[in-house]
Amino acid sequence: MTKKILITGATDGIGLETAKRLYSEGHTLLLHGRNAEKLATTERTLANGTGAGLIYTYKADLSRLSEVDSLANVIAKEHDQLDVIINNAGVMRVPETITQDGLDVRFAVNTVAPYLLTKRLLPILKPASLVINLSSAAQAPVEMDALRGKKRLLEDMQAYAQSKLALTMWNNALAASLGSEGPIFVAVNPGSLLASKMVKEGFGIAGKSLSIGADVLTRASLSDEFANASGHYFDNDKGQFGPPHPDALDNQKCAAVAAVIEELIDHGKS
């Protein structure tokens, strides 16, 4: 059975490699990017390959909460259901670290945007739909003031690691609060130091094959292995489900992170 799958950050890196695999298997893809030209190139690349699925493209800057909101509204109007969301888009080293909303850009893109997008799309997700949140082996305790944008000037890796733990924590908070109503929320570390632009810019190394990450995201999207794993963390460095940072196993701490994100979203609307 073919699926309808949304991939954020689909114009390069792991997102693009995953899109190629899923499209070649005939699935319908909703591809997000922040650059119209790169989106058009990605669509042509997929269409010129093997695959019979449909492709829809969506442009949005995930560092701007208003654009995330608009993106969700457009998708919800154009589609009555989604089978999978892959919240893949992420940033670490950027020229400007503070967004127009006054947030650290790592938290905005890596944590708040996927939360907001997913929450807005819940009406078109079924209990059996799957939300795959790209976490990381890099996870550090979340400073709430940093998440709120009140603490500035975090080092790149520090901000990234906190934002990825915060993502894993809201993943678990929504899994706990929604329960059997679904959808299924799974946090996935796709593999450490893969050959993405982020790794090349952040660490100055070529990195390991992107296929490592694309393989596990394709598997997560399509196999039954992840169907009963809501609130769990898959560590692809170990090739299995395992424990994330201990804070992500603390229900109160996870709920507190989700509550702060809700505050930020409400503030963004005011």
Beta strands, then each sheet from edge to edge (+ up, - down):
strand 1: 4-7
strand 2: 28-33
strand 3: 55-59
strand 4: 82-87
strand 5: 125-134
strand 6: 184-189
strand 7: 232-235
strand 8: 240-242
sheet 1: 3+ 2+ 1+ 4+ 5+ 6+ 7+ 8-
end
